[in-house]
Amino acid sequence: MPANGLALGPKLRYLTQRARRIDVGAVIERAKEVHEEHGKPVPAVVVDMLWQAARRDVAFQDYVDYDFAILNADERATFMTHPVSAQLAQRFSQPEGRKIFEDKIAFNRRFSEFLGREWLVVTESNADEVRSFVEAQGTVIAKIPVSHMGLGVRRYQAADVADWAAFHRDLLSKGEILLEEVITQHPDLSAVCPGTVNTTRITAFFDGSDVHTLAVAQKFGRGEVSDQMSYGGFYTMLDPDSGHAMSAGYDSHAHVHETHPDSGFRIADFQLPLFDDAIALIDRAARVVPEVQYAGWDVVVTEKGPVLVEGNWGAGVYENKPSVSGIRTGHKPRYRAAIGF
């Protein structure tokens, strides 16, 4: 049995595909980042990164992000990694279920009771309906239905539209055919970053009977339409039992935020409001499509309660960063206890 307790066949196929895509230059650049941050020799880091990738399913970026250069073997073994998560996602999801999660329109239809907001699909024949919807909302979020990492998301204001027919055509041409009401987040979230709707990523596993919370990350934006790192966002891990921040914030670009750059809010002081309600929301939502047992759910807490933004069957990984948090262990034990790999 492989070190991570996953089936040998899928693991070998994954490693073969990964070996074909390896970018040696990128590995060396990441090793240089590790050298600059922790003083480790570049050649030794390159060897260690390659060994960890082949033997322990550690992505090169995981090695950098989770400070593997300063951790011992036992500590490293507690961190969840993207390759392991990808294997779990393949194992615990079925194609029919994935289709619902991959298409934001299909997702909204299936999970409508959890959304807490109005939404509209743009079609060739509903220009008048689009105008009425946008004017009623004042500001809307437009999304490309099949997109990832916060890409294909744009914010529009009715006051900026001079030609509604042209606006309608433009939405269709760009593929931005899902329009949504802007979520009004809880004041405690606005206190950190009022210009972005800040989402909470709750990674969970449905075993057919119970829903297990595996990890919780709080993402914060920088005033842009999305809180993803591609828009300058960052995150901190929350205690999965209390919803309190475990450290300052950080991202995958070596940026550490003791306080939010725009509001000055101390990130380590953050407490997610209505945390138990957010967990309860995912307990219900995770049962709707049982073909997807393992998922990352994005939630926004409002004054009226938490609402669902989207679900990701490719859950990804959010983890502690030891050099920032002082916490030298990760969440893999929680994953293993719930999933049994």
Secondary structure, 3 states (H helix, E strand, C coil): CCCCCCCHHHHHHHHHHHHHHCCHHHHHHHHHHHHHHHCCCHHHHHHHHHHHHHHHCCCHHHHHHCCHHHCCHHHHCCCCCHHHHHHHHHHCECHHHHHHHHCHHHHHHHCHHHCCCCEEECCCCCHHHHHHHHHHHCEEEEECCCCCCCCCEEEEEHHHCCCHHHHHHHHHHHCCCEEEECCCCCHHHHCCCCCCCCCEEEEEEECCCCEEEEEEEEEECCCCCCCCHHHCCEEEEECCCCCEECCCEECCCCCEECECCCCCCEHHHCECCCHHHHHHHHHHHCCCCCCECEEEEEEEEECCEEEEEEEECCCCCCCCCHHHHCCCCCCHHHHHHHHCC
